[in-house]
Amino acid sequence: MGAAPHESGPDGVSLRPPERLARTVTAWEGEAGREWLAELPALVAGCLSRWRLTAERVYAAGGQISMVVLVRTADGDPAVLKVGMVTRESAQEHAALAHWDGRGAVRLLRADPGQGAMLLERLRADVSLRSLAEPQAMLEAAEVLRRLWVPPAAGHPFSTVAGYTEHLVGVLRERREQPWAADVLPLVDEALELRDALLADGSQQVLLHGDYHHGNVLAGRRLPWLAIDPKPLVGERAFDLAWLARDRLDTLAAQPGSRAAARRRLAELSSALEVDPARLRGWSLFRAVEAGVWSLAKGERDQGELLLEFAGWL
């Protein structure tokens, strides 16, 4: 059976959205996500034609809200075409990559922000920091973060941590009233109080990755490791580090003495990157609670309970 209209690119490569992408976009974005998925093959085909790219194949693992296509430029150089659904979190990804200009992050070659399209240098997509043992992965992750945490340009377009979390707080307050949230009310209330206290006593403002974990750091060619897929914000470094602090959570929860191991990890990260341990603890708890309640609301009970268990350890 042949491909549906617009589901093949100019080089005959199928541009059908991968199942993982279709599943997550539909679950997270509802009807808007389904409409975008229907348009996606034509969007990708248009970029291939407009930017004179030769498609090799769709990278099935891809992103959760983006299609990733391995391509060659008109000069024959390997590159990656990424076309993602434009959301509040992803809208300024191109601007962050342009600001870093390859320093610690994948290099942006071209962008069409209105269509969520970017042409990126090709990294080794199958080799992330998850391929390393945890101690070495944390050391490499810290080194990349040191390159990323730079001052934003004057007049930058990025949301602040204060503005971004204000929206999260509104949603969290609504969800805490749901019957299924009764057992986690003390954690939710502590997270809300911590967020307000942390913002009342501001810290140095730098450009943050926003979604920094081992899976978002890939092996490169010009540098050993480079970050991908930022959800950029401007704020304090502890907010960024809070996501890394709960990386490999399944493994952390399965080992004896998980509570002590989690607290030791926070202490080691705060020391290595000279971040106030109390602020890292506060943002780690807030981000884990917010993500845990979000997971519960989306029906992802196992993940939600694990995140909230981590928050309880802190």
Backbone torsions as a table, in degrees:
resi	resn	phi	psi	omega
1	MET	NA	132.2	-175.6
2	GLY	-77.1	167.6	178.7
3	ALA	-70.1	149.9	176.5
4	ALA	-68.1	162.5	179.0
5	PRO	-52.3	136.5	177.2
6	HIS	72.0	5.0	-179.0
7	GLU	-94.6	5.8	171.9
8	SER	-124.0	138.0	179.3
9	GLY	-81.2	-178.7	-179.4
10	PRO	-63.1	-16.1	-179.9
11	ASP	-103.0	10.1	177.9
12	GLY	81.1	4.4	178.8
13	VAL	-79.0	132.7	178.3
14	SER	-62.9	130.9	179.4
15	LEU	-110.6	21.3	176.9
16	ARG	-63.8	131.7	179.3
17	PRO	-58.5	134.2	177.4
18	PRO	-58.6	152.7	-176.8
19	GLU	-59.8	-39.9	-179.4
20	ARG	-61.2	-43.5	179.4
21	LEU	-63.5	-47.9	-179.4
22	ALA	-60.5	-39.3	-178.2
23	ARG	-66.4	-47.8	-176.3
24	THR	-71.5	-40.9	-180.0
25	VAL	-63.8	-41.4	178.7
26	THR	-64.4	-43.0	-178.6
27	ALA	-67.9	-39.5	-174.1
28	TRP	-86.9	-34.7	-170.4
29	GLU	-113.7	-4.1	174.2
30	GLY	62.9	-136.9	-175.9
31	GLU	-62.9	-38.7	177.7
32	ALA	-60.6	-37.5	178.1
33	GLY	-67.6	-40.1	178.7
34	ARG	-64.7	-38.9	178.6
35	GLU	-65.3	-40.8	179.6
36	TRP	-66.2	-40.6	178.7
37	LEU	-60.4	-37.2	179.6
38	ALA	-65.8	-31.4	-179.0
39	GLU	-87.8	-16.3	-169.6
40	LEU	-58.3	-47.4	-179.3
41	PRO	-56.9	-39.8	178.8
42	ALA	-68.9	-36.9	177.2
43	LEU	-62.0	-45.3	-179.3
44	VAL	-66.0	-44.4	179.6
45	ALA	-60.9	-38.2	178.3
46	GLY	-63.5	-41.1	178.4
47	CYS	-65.8	-42.3	178.9
48	LEU	-58.1	-43.7	-178.5
49	SER	-71.5	-47.1	-175.1
50	ARG	-65.2	-37.7	-177.0
51	TRP	-97.6	8.0	175.7
52	ARG	55.5	54.0	-179.6
53	LEU	-107.0	146.0	174.0
54	THR	-105.1	118.3	-179.3
55	ALA	-76.8	134.9	173.8
56	GLU	-97.6	-51.8	176.0
57	ARG	-170.4	157.7	172.0
58	VAL	-79.4	131.4	177.8
59	TYR	-81.7	104.8	-169.3
60	ALA	-61.9	-36.6	180.0
61	ALA	-62.1	-44.3	170.6
62	GLY	42.5	-156.9	177.4
63	GLY	-103.3	173.3	-179.4
64	GLN	-81.4	-27.5	175.5
65	ILE	-131.5	31.0	179.1
66	SER	-151.1	150.3	172.9
67	MET	-96.8	136.4	-179.1
68	VAL	-117.7	123.5	-177.7
69	VAL	-121.4	125.7	174.4
70	LEU	-77.1	127.5	-173.6
71	VAL	-136.0	170.2	169.2
72	ARG	-120.8	140.4	176.8
73	THR	-78.1	176.0	179.0
74	ALA	-60.4	-25.1	177.8
75	ASP	-87.5	-0.9	179.1
76	GLY	88.4	6.3	-178.7
77	ASP	-79.9	142.6	177.4
78	PRO	-71.3	139.6	179.0
79	ALA	-153.1	179.9	179.0
80	VAL	-131.5	130.6	172.4
81	LEU	-99.9	122.5	178.9
82	LYS	-118.1	122.5	177.7
83	VAL	-123.5	113.9	-174.9
84	GLY	-121.1	159.1	173.9
85	MET	-68.9	128.4	-178.0
86	VAL	-79.8	116.6	178.9
87	THR	-124.5	175.3	178.1
88	ARG	-57.7	-35.9	-176.8
89	GLU	-80.5	-32.6	-172.4
90	SER	-98.2	-7.3	-170.2
91	ALA	-59.9	-29.4	-176.6
92	GLN	-108.7	19.0	178.0
93	GLU	-57.1	-44.7	-178.7
94	HIS	-61.7	-37.7	-178.3
95	ALA	-67.5	-38.2	177.6
96	ALA	-66.4	-44.6	179.7
97	LEU	-63.6	-37.8	177.3
98	ALA	-64.7	-39.5	-179.4
99	HIS	-67.0	-42.0	178.5
100	TRP	-71.4	-30.4	176.6
101	ASP	49.8	45.7	176.4
102	GLY	86.5	-4.4	-179.9
103	ARG	-84.4	95.4	179.7
104	GLY	88.5	-10.0	-177.6
105	ALA	-134.9	162.3	176.6
106	VAL	-57.2	143.0	-177.0
107	ARG	-83.8	131.9	175.8
108	LEU	-84.0	127.2	-179.9
109	LEU	-100.3	-40.7	177.7
110	ARG	-152.1	160.0	178.3
111	ALA	-152.0	146.6	169.3
112	ASP	-129.3	85.0	-172.7
113	PRO	-58.2	-34.8	-178.2
114	GLY	-61.4	-31.2	179.3
115	GLN	-102.9	4.9	179.8
116	GLY	67.4	28.1	-174.5
117	ALA	-106.7	136.6	176.3
118	MET	-139.6	141.0	170.2
119	LEU	-103.6	123.5	-172.3
120	LEU	-124.4	155.2	171.7
121	GLU	-62.1	150.6	-178.6
122	ARG	-88.6	127.9	175.2
123	LEU	-107.2	-178.3	177.5
124	ARG	-88.8	88.4	-170.7
125	ALA	-61.2	-22.8	-177.6
126	ASP	-90.6	2.6	-179.1
127	VAL	-127.7	102.6	176.6
128	SER	-112.9	178.9	177.1
129	LEU	-64.0	-15.4	176.0
130	ARG	-65.7	-16.4	179.5
131	SER	-78.4	-10.7	-179.3
132	LEU	-98.7	156.9	171.3
133	ALA	-61.7	149.4	-171.9
134	GLU	-54.6	-46.5	-179.0
135	PRO	-58.3	-44.2	179.3
136	GLN	-68.7	-38.8	179.1
137	ALA	-61.1	-40.8	179.6
138	MET	-66.1	-38.6	177.4
139	LEU	-63.1	-45.8	179.9
140	GLU	-66.6	-39.2	179.6
141	ALA	-62.4	-40.7	179.1
142	ALA	-64.3	-39.4	-179.8
143	GLU	-64.0	-40.4	178.1
144	VAL	-65.9	-41.4	-179.8
145	LEU	-60.4	-36.4	179.4
146	ARG	-59.3	-31.5	178.2
147	ARG	-77.7	-34.1	-175.1
148	LEU	-76.8	-31.8	-174.5
149	TRP	-78.4	82.5	179.8
150	VAL	-122.3	159.1	177.5
151	PRO	-63.7	143.3	175.0
152	PRO	-75.0	159.8	177.3
153	ALA	-71.2	156.4	175.2
154	ALA	-60.3	138.4	180.0
155	GLY	70.2	25.2	-177.6
156	HIS	-61.6	157.1	-177.2
157	PRO	-93.9	3.7	-168.6
158	PHE	-81.5	145.6	171.5
159	SER	-67.6	155.9	174.9
160	THR	-94.9	161.6	175.5
161	VAL	-59.6	-39.1	179.5
162	ALA	-60.8	-46.5	-179.1
163	GLY	-69.0	-41.1	-179.3
164	TYR	-64.4	-45.6	-177.5
165	THR	-75.0	-20.4	175.6
166	GLU	-60.8	-42.1	176.4
167	HIS	-64.8	-43.5	-179.9
168	LEU	-61.8	-38.4	179.8
169	VAL	-63.5	-41.5	178.3
170	GLY	-59.6	-44.7	178.8
171	VAL	-67.3	-39.9	-178.6
172	LEU	-64.6	-39.4	178.0
173	ARG	-64.6	-37.1	177.2
174	GLU	-66.0	-42.7	-175.6
175	ARG	-73.4	-26.8	179.7
176	ARG	-66.1	-17.0	179.6
177	GLU	-85.3	-7.9	-178.7
178	GLN	-74.9	146.2	-178.4
179	PRO	-54.9	-36.8	-177.7
180	TRP	-70.6	-10.4	-178.5
181	ALA	-93.4	0.8	-173.5
182	ALA	-57.4	-39.3	-175.4
183	ASP	-73.2	-16.2	-176.0
184	VAL	-111.2	12.1	-178.0
185	LEU	-57.4	-42.5	178.9
186	PRO	-59.9	-41.3	178.6
187	LEU	-66.2	-43.4	179.8
188	VAL	-61.6	-44.9	-178.8
189	ASP	-66.0	-37.7	176.5
190	GLU	-64.6	-41.2	179.3
191	ALA	-61.5	-42.8	-180.0
192	LEU	-64.9	-41.2	179.0
193	GLU	-66.2	-41.3	179.9
194	LEU	-63.5	-41.9	179.7
195	ARG	-59.2	-46.3	-179.7
196	ASP	-63.3	-41.3	-179.4
197	ALA	-67.2	-39.7	-179.3
198	LEU	-66.0	-39.0	-179.1
199	LEU	-75.9	-24.2	178.6
200	ALA	-70.9	-23.6	-179.9
201	ASP	-120.9	80.6	-171.3
202	GLY	-65.7	160.3	178.5
203	SER	-128.6	-176.8	-177.5
204	GLN	-56.2	135.1	-178.0
205	GLN	-99.5	119.2	179.0
206	VAL	-133.0	170.2	175.0
207	LEU	-78.0	124.9	-177.1
208	LEU	-106.3	152.9	175.5
209	HIS	-70.9	-46.4	175.3
210	GLY	94.1	-25.0	-178.3
211	ASP	-143.6	53.2	-168.1
212	TYR	-93.1	114.9	175.5
213	HIS	-151.9	172.6	-173.6
214	HIS	-58.2	-35.1	-179.0
215	GLY	-69.3	-17.4	179.4
216	ASN	-100.6	22.2	173.7
217	VAL	-129.3	112.8	-174.4
218	LEU	-110.3	156.8	175.9
219	ALA	-69.5	135.2	-179.5
220	GLY	-114.9	-176.0	177.8
221	ARG	-105.2	-42.8	-179.4
222	ARG	-84.9	-20.8	172.2
223	LEU	-137.9	151.8	-176.9
224	PRO	-59.5	-40.6	-175.5
225	TRP	-139.3	137.9	-179.1
226	LEU	-139.2	139.6	-179.4
227	ALA	-79.1	148.7	175.9
228	ILE	-129.9	170.3	166.9
229	ASP	54.6	50.1	178.0
230	PRO	-72.8	151.7	167.7
231	LYS	-118.4	76.1	-161.1
232	PRO	-67.3	144.4	175.6
233	LEU	-142.4	164.5	170.8
234	VAL	-114.1	126.8	-178.0
235	GLY	178.2	-158.5	-176.7
236	GLU	-87.9	153.7	-173.3
237	ARG	-63.4	-31.3	-178.9
238	ALA	-61.5	-30.3	179.1
239	PHE	-64.7	-42.4	178.4
240	ASP	-66.1	-42.4	-175.4
241	LEU	-69.0	-21.9	-177.9
242	ALA	-63.0	-30.6	178.6
243	TRP	-72.8	-42.5	178.6
244	LEU	-64.0	-31.9	-176.6
245	ALA	-61.4	-24.0	-179.9
246	ARG	-109.3	18.2	179.2
247	ASP	-63.6	152.7	-179.6
248	ARG	52.7	44.5	-173.9
249	LEU	-64.1	-35.1	177.8
250	ASP	-58.1	-44.9	-179.6
251	THR	-67.8	-41.4	179.7
252	LEU	-61.1	-41.9	-178.0
253	ALA	-70.2	-26.2	-175.8
254	ALA	-81.7	-15.6	-175.9
255	GLN	-89.2	155.6	176.5
256	PRO	-63.5	145.4	177.9
257	GLY	67.3	43.4	-176.6
258	SER	-60.3	-41.7	-179.1
259	ARG	-59.7	-48.0	-179.8
260	ALA	-64.8	-39.4	-179.9
261	ALA	-64.8	-39.8	178.7
262	ALA	-64.1	-44.0	-179.7
263	ARG	-67.9	-35.8	176.9
264	ARG	-65.9	-38.9	178.2
265	ARG	-61.5	-44.4	178.7
266	LEU	-61.2	-42.4	-179.7
267	ALA	-63.4	-41.5	-179.6
268	GLU	-67.4	-41.7	179.6
269	LEU	-66.8	-43.4	-179.4
270	SER	-64.2	-36.0	178.2
271	SER	-69.8	-45.5	-176.3
272	ALA	-63.5	-34.9	-175.0
273	LEU	-111.7	12.1	175.4
274	GLU	53.3	50.6	177.2
275	VAL	-111.2	136.8	179.5
276	ASP	-56.2	121.4	-176.3
277	PRO	-62.2	-33.8	179.4
278	ALA	-67.4	-37.9	179.4
279	ARG	-71.4	-36.5	176.6
280	LEU	-65.7	-41.5	177.4
281	ARG	-61.3	-43.1	-178.8
282	GLY	-63.2	-49.3	-179.2
283	TRP	-69.8	-32.8	177.7
284	SER	-63.9	-41.6	178.9
285	LEU	-67.2	-45.7	-179.3
286	PHE	-60.2	-48.1	-176.1
287	ARG	-67.7	-34.9	178.3
288	ALA	-69.3	-41.9	179.0
289	VAL	-65.7	-45.2	-179.4
290	GLU	-61.1	-45.6	-179.6
291	ALA	-68.1	-36.0	179.2
292	GLY	-66.3	-43.4	178.8
293	VAL	-68.0	-38.5	175.8
294	TRP	-58.6	-45.0	-179.6
295	SER	-62.5	-43.1	178.3
296	LEU	-61.4	-41.0	-179.5
297	ALA	-65.4	-29.0	-180.0
298	LYS	-89.6	3.8	178.9
299	GLY	85.0	7.5	179.5
300	GLU	-92.7	72.9	-168.6
301	ARG	-64.7	-45.7	-177.9
302	ASP	-59.4	-45.9	179.8
303	GLN	-65.9	-42.1	180.0
304	GLY	-61.5	-44.9	-179.2
305	GLU	-66.8	-35.1	178.5
306	LEU	-66.1	-43.2	178.4
307	LEU	-62.8	-41.0	-179.5
308	LEU	-71.6	-31.6	174.3
309	GLU	-64.0	-43.1	176.6
310	PHE	-59.0	-45.5	178.4
311	ALA	-58.5	-37.9	178.8
312	GLY	-64.9	-31.2	178.4
313	TRP	-65.5	-25.3	-174.0
314	LEU	-84.9	NA	NA
